[in-house]
């Protein structure tokens, strides 16, 4: 019975080599433990919160595809026009039942099963992954089909390397590696994840003060489109206390006259939809998102893991200042986004 804390992964820089590993694509979605007891289905998030009411379209397919009593570790994803789309998925978490029902029809979700914790009266968590995977595959004897899919898996590192490269454009984060002798260790970071990391040169056009008030908490990053407009694409964060003070000293000369002809000066006023870019939303809660503009004259190199549309999916990591680059040279075309792989091709691997 819920709650059960899911097993977690820690980041490594390369896909591990040697025998004894099972590799899976790393899907960009909501981690979800599926509990089934006869007709009852409960979807629980990584933080042990219920997701059941937000994905009504999954309940009947799960009843059809899963054993009558089981607990399955899964990822919930939503596919858009160019692959897995986390923005569409995030929109599914909405308090209004009418909107939940509409989005269930317009942007239906898929659940991808990759581990089996319990089956009938048997608690499988102490069993090795190799046994749990075999039991999970036995639950999908009729093959996989949307919206309930068995996750692709391989023991071949070369295939995992191919997935890592080929499916990046379809919205996958990277590859997860698990030891075949691994029991299910709830709440522990014992799986390994290898995520994409690339670099980009971005214009620094503002910053947010750290919550301690003593330095830079995040740098606001911009890239130019083909027409020369500077778009906010994300932030760089994760600075040490020393770095926060150093960054504040670095950008201090850019504060004078910062709003004069600043490309984001309009952020001070709500847009036509009544919302301010970068402003409060139900995702940001009560966090202080006020920002300080700087003259958009400095370029910084940052490392990032993934794009979502034309912005950074997660906060970027500061690498270094680039005094050799002009702000006008910081354009979207440097990102070299991988072409999306067909999701149907990816899912067919699990059939």
Helices and strands as residue ranges (DSSP letters): E 8-11, E 21-27, E 30-37, E 40-45, G 52-54, G 56-58, H 59-65, E 69-80, E 83-84, H 86-90, H 97-106, E 109-119, E 122-123, H 129-139, E 148-150, H 157-166, G 168-170, E 172-179, E 189-195, E 198-209, E 216-224, E 230-237, H 241-251, G 252-254, G 265-268, E 292-304, E 307-308, E 311-312, E 316-321, G 327-329, G 332-335, H 343-348
